[in-house]
């Protein structure tokens, strides 16, 4: 799988839904994103980066999602565990 990061011009948003993440990371599919969001929810370092106010609505923190990707690749994060 090849995933390409696509920056969003003039965006000040800190949070977005699944479609916003999929737009930023071309090549990422919904199945993989759902698995990664589950991993984020289960990980003490990243669970604050995913909010589910309802069973159908999810909000993802862009910075924490990127930190999670670095953590998945390298085994560490730029953020500290809280």
Beta strands, then each sheet from edge to edge (+ up, - down):
strand 1: 4-5
strand 2: 15-16
strand 3: 25-26
strand 4: 50-51
strand 5: 59-61
sheet 1: 1+ 3-
sheet 2: 2+ 5- 4+
end
